[in-house]
Amino acid sequence: MSNRISKPVMEAALVESMVRWRRDLHAHPELAFHEFRTSDRVAASLSALGIEVHRGLGRTGVVGTLRQGDGPAIGLRADMDALPLVELGDIAHRSIHQGRMHACGHDGHTAMLLGAAQHLARTRDFKGTVHLIFQPAEENEGGARAMVEEGLFTRFPCDGVYGMHNWPGLPAGQLAINDGPMMAALDTFEIEVTGKGAHAAMPHQGIDPFMSVAQLVMALQTIPSRSVSALESAVVSVTQIHGGDAMNVIPDSVVVRGTVRCFSEDVRQHIEARLQSICAMTAEAHGAKAVVSYRRGYPATVNTSREAHLAYQVAAQLVGHGNVVQGIKPSMASEDFAFMLQACPGAYLWLGADGPQASKPLHNPRYDFNDSILVTGAAFWVSLVQSLIPVG
């Protein structure tokens, strides 16, 4: 890494543009793999800057490539999709689409990366290649996995890839990064417990699946508390129970759904095995049967050491060592940037979002991105590029 770590000056006109872009995107949210308008806006903005534009990767993904002589290549990633959520906040740029809103700040992430792209295209103050990765479908649908499987790092080789997320609960002006885990893995499960339907007044004539389910819900909590080391982190949550149609009928079957979160792959495999075993034996004890469908979702988001250290140095020069948090507790939430980190070395960091008043939590119907942090986010991207692929 070069000792030349600049603190880029973001012109007032560019800052105003980022705010305008961000609020426009917020007003026009699009769900996973349907980010057509967003992709068009991103592609048009990059093309206007003279940046190579590549479309269609991960359906609605956009990759902009900015080359400045020979040198290493890095990828900078922003997610673009919104959530299926009714916006309740009273803001001028609220969603015009009922039931869709940018409740996670991807509108801000996109605007920050566009701002960095404009600054880099104008100044050309680096040597090498920057791949600007605008990713669809981060929320639940695995847009990063789709891009990787369709050849993201084959078509656009990177020596390192970096992602950033705004983070309520962390003060604006601060950044947080770990050497190691930042976000948990996410798996989902569905358990169908089948017994034998009967009249509710004569349960002895049937096999009540609810008896198995009642014990299953409690038994599953013994996995993180008794089957996983207390030094590891794991969460098993039952989030849905569906069964029955009539008040006086014991149904044939009941469906239970939920999620599993952890950081270690060994723990992940152990939880899956224990869940399968507990479900089968608990149902059998009541004369019922349990069929488990366990779906692997996002892996844990784990930074590689070299890239985390480089990102820390850049952040420290930009906002000061006292404003960079190392060793922050990882989140049990998940992030599909993890698929990119499995395919390429890199780092993922959090950008503080709280102003004088605390920001609403992510995925809250009254959440809105803090526009005051757009400058810090864009400046970090520019500093990272200038530091990792400096002018020779």
C-alpha positions as CSV (number, residue, x, y, z in Angstrom):
1,M,0.0,0.0,0.0
2,S,1.3,3.4,-0.9
3,N,2.0,6.0,1.8
4,R,0.1,8.5,-0.4
5,I,-3.4,8.4,1.1
6,S,-5.2,11.6,0.1
7,K,-8.3,13.1,1.7
8,P,-10.3,13.9,-1.5
9,V,-12.1,17.1,-1.6
10,M,-15.6,16.4,-2.9
11,E,-16.9,19.5,-4.7
12,A,-20.2,21.0,-3.6
13,A,-21.8,20.4,-6.9
14,L,-21.0,16.7,-6.7
15,V,-22.3,16.5,-3.1
16,E,-25.5,18.1,-4.3
17,S,-25.7,15.6,-7.1
18,M,-25.3,12.6,-4.8
19,V,-28.1,13.9,-2.6
20,R,-30.3,14.4,-5.7
21,W,-29.5,10.9,-7.0
22,R,-30.1,9.3,-3.6
23,R,-33.5,10.9,-3.1
24,D,-34.6,10.1,-6.7
25,L,-33.7,6.4,-6.1
26,H,-35.5,6.5,-2.8
27,A,-38.6,7.7,-4.4
28,H,-38.5,5.0,-7.1
29,P,-37.6,1.8,-5.2
30,E,-37.3,-1.5,-7.1
31,L,-37.3,-5.0,-5.8
32,A,-34.8,-7.8,-6.3
33,F,-33.9,-8.5,-10.0
34,H,-36.4,-5.8,-11.1
35,E,-34.0,-2.8,-10.7
36,F,-34.7,-1.8,-14.3
37,R,-35.0,2.0,-13.8
38,T,-32.2,2.0,-11.3
39,S,-29.9,0.1,-13.7
40,D,-30.7,2.5,-16.5
41,R,-29.9,5.5,-14.4
42,V,-26.6,4.0,-13.2
43,A,-25.6,2.9,-16.7
44,A,-26.4,6.3,-18.2
45,S,-24.5,8.1,-15.4
46,L,-21.4,5.9,-16.0
47,S,-21.6,6.3,-19.8
48,A,-21.7,10.0,-19.5
49,L,-18.4,9.9,-17.6
50,G,-16.7,7.9,-20.3
51,I,-16.6,4.8,-18.2
52,E,-17.0,1.4,-19.9
53,V,-20.4,0.0,-19.1
54,H,-21.3,-3.7,-18.9
55,R,-24.9,-4.8,-18.3
56,G,-26.9,-8.0,-17.7
57,L,-24.7,-9.7,-15.2
58,G,-27.1,-11.0,-12.5
59,R,-29.9,-9.9,-14.8
60,T,-30.0,-6.2,-13.8
61,G,-26.5,-5.8,-12.6
62,V,-24.2,-3.1,-13.9
63,V,-20.4,-3.1,-13.9
64,G,-18.5,0.1,-14.9
65,T,-14.8,-0.3,-15.6
66,L,-12.5,2.7,-15.3
67,R,-8.9,2.1,-16.6
68,Q,-5.9,4.4,-16.0
69,G,-2.8,2.7,-17.3
70,D,-1.3,-0.6,-16.1
71,G,-1.6,-1.6,-12.5
72,P,-3.7,-3.7,-10.1
73,A,-7.5,-4.0,-10.2
74,I,-10.0,-3.6,-7.5
75,G,-13.8,-3.9,-7.3
76,L,-16.1,-1.6,-5.4
77,R,-19.6,-2.8,-4.8
78,A,-22.9,-1.1,-4.1
79,D,-26.3,-2.8,-3.8
80,M,-29.3,-1.3,-5.6
81,D,-32.5,-3.2,-4.5
82,A,-35.3,-2.1,-2.1
83,L,-37.5,-4.0,0.3
84,P,-41.2,-5.1,0.0
85,L,-42.2,-2.8,2.8
86,V,-44.8,0.0,3.1
87,E,-43.0,3.3,3.9
88,L,-44.5,5.2,6.8
89,G,-42.1,8.1,7.0
90,D,-43.3,11.6,6.1
91,I,-40.6,12.8,3.8
92,A,-40.7,14.7,0.5
93,H,-38.9,11.9,-1.4
94,R,-40.9,9.0,0.1
95,S,-41.6,6.0,-2.2
96,I,-44.1,6.5,-4.9
97,H,-44.7,2.7,-5.1
98,Q,-47.0,1.4,-2.4
99,G,-45.4,-1.6,-0.7
100,R,-41.8,-0.9,-1.8
101,M,-39.2,1.2,-0.1
102,H,-35.5,1.7,0.4
103,A,-35.5,0.7,4.1
104,C,-31.9,-0.5,4.1
105,G,-30.0,2.4,2.5
106,H,-29.1,0.8,-0.9
107,D,-30.2,4.1,-2.5
108,G,-27.4,5.8,-0.5
109,H,-24.9,3.1,-1.3
110,T,-25.6,3.5,-5.1
111,A,-25.3,7.3,-4.9
112,M,-22.0,7.1,-3.0
113,L,-20.4,4.8,-5.6
114,L,-21.7,7.0,-8.4
115,G,-20.2,10.0,-6.7
116,A,-16.8,8.2,-6.3
117,A,-17.0,7.2,-10.0
118,Q,-17.5,10.8,-11.1
119,H,-14.6,12.0,-8.9
120,L,-12.3,9.3,-10.2
121,A,-13.3,9.7,-13.8
122,R,-12.7,13.5,-13.6
123,T,-9.3,13.4,-11.7
124,R,-7.8,10.1,-13.0
125,D,-5.6,10.3,-9.9
126,F,-4.7,6.6,-9.8
127,K,-3.0,3.9,-11.9
128,G,-4.7,0.6,-12.6
129,T,-8.3,-0.5,-13.0
130,V,-11.4,0.1,-11.0
131,H,-14.5,-2.1,-11.4
132,L,-17.6,-0.3,-10.1
133,I,-20.0,-3.2,-9.3
134,F,-23.7,-2.2,-8.9
135,Q,-25.3,-5.3,-7.6
136,P,-29.0,-6.3,-7.7
137,A,-31.0,-8.4,-5.3
138,E,-29.1,-8.2,-2.1
139,E,-32.2,-8.7,0.0
140,N,-32.8,-12.5,0.2
141,E,-32.4,-13.3,-3.5
142,G,-28.6,-13.6,-3.7
143,G,-27.8,-11.1,-6.5
144,A,-24.1,-11.3,-5.5
145,R,-24.1,-15.1,-6.0
146,A,-25.8,-14.7,-9.4
147,M,-23.1,-12.2,-10.5
148,V,-20.3,-14.4,-9.3
149,E,-21.8,-17.5,-10.9
150,E,-22.2,-15.7,-14.2
151,G,-18.5,-14.8,-14.3
152,L,-18.1,-11.5,-12.4
153,F,-14.5,-12.1,-11.4
154,T,-13.7,-14.0,-14.6
155,R,-14.8,-11.1,-16.8
156,F,-13.6,-8.5,-14.4
157,P,-10.6,-9.9,-12.5
158,C,-10.0,-8.1,-9.2
159,D,-7.1,-8.3,-6.8
160,G,-9.5,-7.3,-4.0
161,V,-13.2,-6.4,-3.7
162,Y,-14.7,-4.1,-1.2
163,G,-18.2,-3.4,0.1
164,M,-19.7,-0.9,2.5
165,H,-23.0,-0.5,4.4
166,N,-24.5,2.4,6.3
167,W,-24.9,1.4,10.0
168,P,-27.5,2.9,12.4
169,G,-26.1,2.7,15.9
170,L,-22.7,3.9,14.8
171,P,-22.1,7.7,14.9
172,A,-21.8,9.5,11.6
173,G,-18.1,10.1,10.8
174,Q,-17.1,6.7,12.1
175,L,-16.2,3.5,10.2
176,A,-16.0,0.0,11.6
177,I,-14.1,-3.0,10.2
178,N,-12.9,-6.3,11.5
179,D,-10.2,-8.7,10.5
180,G,-12.6,-11.6,10.2
181,P,-16.4,-11.9,10.5
182,M,-18.7,-8.9,10.0
183,M,-22.0,-10.6,9.3
184,A,-23.5,-14.0,10.0
185,A,-24.5,-16.8,7.7
186,L,-28.2,-17.2,7.0
187,D,-30.0,-20.5,6.5
188,T,-33.7,-21.3,6.5
189,F,-35.7,-24.4,7.4
190,E,-39.2,-25.7,6.9
191,I,-40.5,-28.6,9.0
192,E,-43.7,-30.5,8.1
193,V,-45.0,-32.5,10.9
194,T,-47.6,-35.0,9.9
195,G,-49.9,-36.9,12.3
196,K,-53.5,-38.0,11.9
197,G,-56.4,-35.7,11.8
198,A,-59.3,-36.1,14.2
199,H,-62.2,-34.4,15.9
200,A,-60.9,-31.9,18.5
201,A,-63.3,-33.6,21.1
202,M,-61.7,-37.0,20.4
203,P,-57.9,-36.5,20.1
204,H,-57.2,-40.1,21.1
205,Q,-58.5,-41.1,17.7
206,G,-55.8,-39.2,15.9
207,I,-52.2,-38.1,16.2
208,D,-52.0,-34.5,17.1
209,P,-49.1,-32.8,15.2
210,F,-49.3,-29.7,17.4
211,M,-48.0,-31.8,20.3
212,S,-44.8,-32.5,18.4
213,V,-44.6,-28.9,17.2
214,A,-45.0,-27.5,20.7
215,Q,-42.1,-29.6,21.9
216,L,-40.0,-29.0,18.7
217,V,-40.1,-25.2,19.2
218,M,-38.6,-25.5,22.6
219,A,-36.2,-28.4,21.7
220,L,-34.7,-26.4,18.8
221,Q,-33.5,-23.8,21.3
222,T,-31.3,-26.4,23.0
223,I,-29.2,-26.4,19.8
224,P,-27.5,-23.0,20.4
225,S,-27.7,-23.3,24.2
226,R,-26.6,-26.9,24.7
227,S,-25.1,-28.2,21.4
228,V,-22.9,-25.3,20.4
229,S,-20.0,-24.0,22.5
230,A,-20.7,-20.9,24.5
231,L,-17.7,-19.3,22.8
232,E,-19.4,-19.6,19.4
233,S,-22.4,-17.5,18.2
234,A,-25.6,-19.1,16.9
235,V,-29.3,-18.2,16.7
236,V,-32.1,-20.6,15.8
237,S,-35.4,-18.8,15.4
238,V,-38.8,-20.2,14.7
239,T,-40.7,-17.5,12.8
240,Q,-43.8,-19.3,11.4
241,I,-46.3,-22.0,12.5
242,H,-49.1,-22.9,10.1
243,G,-51.7,-25.5,10.6
244,G,-55.4,-26.2,10.9
245,D,-58.5,-24.7,9.3
246,A,-61.4,-25.3,11.8
247,M,-61.6,-24.6,15.6
248,N,-62.9,-28.2,16.2
249,V,-60.5,-30.2,14.0
250,I,-57.1,-31.5,14.7
251,P,-55.3,-31.2,11.4
252,D,-53.3,-33.9,9.7
253,S,-50.1,-31.7,9.5
254,V,-48.5,-28.5,10.7
255,V,-45.7,-26.6,9.0
256,V,-43.0,-24.8,11.0
257,R,-40.5,-22.3,9.4
258,G,-37.5,-20.4,10.7
259,T,-33.9,-19.3,10.3
260,V,-30.4,-20.2,11.5
261,R,-27.6,-17.7,11.9
262,C,-24.0,-18.4,12.8
263,F,-20.4,-17.6,11.7
264,S,-18.5,-20.9,11.6
265,E,-19.0,-23.4,8.8
266,D,-18.5,-26.2,11.3
267,V,-21.2,-24.8,13.6
268,R,-23.4,-24.4,10.5
269,Q,-23.1,-28.1,9.6
270,H,-23.6,-29.2,13.2
271,I,-26.8,-27.1,13.6
272,E,-28.2,-28.6,10.4
273,A,-27.5,-32.2,11.6
274,R,-28.9,-31.5,15.1
275,L,-32.0,-29.9,13.7
276,Q,-32.7,-32.9,11.5
277,S,-32.2,-35.3,14.4
278,I,-34.3,-33.4,16.9
279,C,-37.2,-33.1,14.5
280,A,-37.2,-36.7,13.5
281,M,-37.0,-38.1,17.1
282,T,-39.5,-35.6,18.6
283,A,-42.1,-36.4,16.0
284,E,-41.5,-40.1,16.4
285,A,-42.0,-39.9,20.1
286,H,-45.5,-38.8,19.4
287,G,-46.2,-41.2,16.6
288,A,-45.9,-38.5,14.0
289,K,-43.4,-37.9,11.2
290,A,-41.3,-34.8,10.5
291,V,-39.8,-33.9,7.1
292,V,-37.2,-31.2,7.2
293,S,-36.2,-29.0,4.2
294,Y,-33.0,-27.1,5.1
295,R,-31.9,-24.5,2.7
296,R,-28.4,-23.0,2.7
297,G,-28.6,-19.2,2.2
298,Y,-25.9,-16.6,2.5
299,P,-22.6,-17.6,4.0
300,A,-20.9,-15.6,6.7
301,T,-19.4,-12.3,5.6
302,V,-15.7,-12.7,6.6
303,N,-13.0,-10.2,5.7
304,T,-9.6,-11.3,4.6
305,S,-6.7,-10.0,6.8
306,R,-4.7,-8.1,4.3
307,E,-7.7,-6.3,2.7
308,A,-9.2,-5.5,6.1
309,H,-5.9,-4.0,7.2
310,L,-5.6,-1.9,4.1
311,A,-9.2,-0.7,4.4
312,Y,-8.5,0.2,8.1
313,Q,-5.4,2.3,7.1
314,V,-7.4,4.2,4.5
315,A,-10.3,4.8,6.9
316,A,-8.0,6.0,9.7
317,Q,-6.3,8.5,7.4
318,L,-9.7,9.7,6.2
319,V,-11.6,10.1,9.5
320,G,-8.8,9.6,12.1
321,H,-7.8,6.5,14.1
322,G,-10.2,7.4,16.9
323,N,-13.1,7.2,14.5
324,V,-12.3,3.7,13.1
325,V,-13.7,0.9,15.2
326,Q,-11.8,-2.4,15.1
327,G,-13.1,-5.5,16.8
328,I,-16.7,-4.4,16.7
329,K,-19.2,-7.2,17.5
330,P,-20.3,-8.8,14.2
331,S,-24.0,-8.6,13.3
332,M,-26.2,-11.7,13.3
333,A,-27.8,-10.3,10.2
334,S,-26.5,-11.5,6.9
335,E,-25.2,-10.0,3.7
336,D,-24.8,-11.5,0.3
337,F,-21.5,-9.7,-0.3
338,A,-20.3,-12.8,1.4
339,F,-20.4,-14.6,-2.0
340,M,-18.0,-12.1,-3.5
341,L,-15.6,-12.6,-0.5
342,Q,-15.7,-16.3,-1.1
343,A,-14.6,-15.8,-4.7
344,C,-12.1,-12.9,-4.1
345,P,-10.1,-11.5,-1.2
346,G,-11.7,-8.4,0.2
347,A,-13.3,-6.5,3.0
348,Y,-16.7,-5.2,4.1
349,L,-17.1,-2.3,6.5
350,W,-19.8,-0.3,8.2
351,L,-20.3,3.5,7.8
352,G,-21.8,5.2,10.8
353,A,-25.2,6.7,10.1
354,D,-26.4,8.3,13.4
355,G,-26.5,12.1,13.4
356,P,-27.6,14.3,16.4
357,Q,-30.6,12.0,16.6
358,A,-30.3,8.2,16.2
359,S,-31.2,6.9,12.8
360,K,-34.2,4.5,12.6
361,P,-33.0,0.9,12.4
362,L,-32.5,-0.8,9.1
363,H,-35.6,-2.4,7.6
364,N,-37.8,0.0,9.6
365,P,-40.7,1.5,7.7
366,R,-39.7,5.0,8.9
367,Y,-36.0,4.6,8.0
368,D,-34.3,7.1,5.7
369,F,-30.6,7.2,4.7
370,N,-28.6,10.0,6.3
371,D,-27.5,12.2,3.4
372,S,-24.8,13.8,5.5
373,I,-22.7,10.6,5.3
374,L,-22.7,10.5,1.4
375,V,-19.5,12.5,1.4
376,T,-17.7,10.2,3.8
377,G,-18.7,7.1,1.9
378,A,-17.7,8.5,-1.5
379,A,-14.4,9.9,-0.1
380,F,-13.6,6.5,1.3
381,W,-14.0,4.8,-2.1
382,V,-11.8,7.5,-3.7
383,S,-9.1,7.2,-1.1
384,L,-9.1,3.5,-1.3
385,V,-8.6,3.5,-5.0
386,Q,-5.9,6.2,-4.8
387,S,-4.1,4.2,-2.0
388,L,-4.3,0.7,-3.5
389,I,-3.6,1.6,-7.1
390,P,-1.6,4.9,-6.8
391,V,-0.1,7.0,-9.5
392,G,3.4,5.6,-10.2
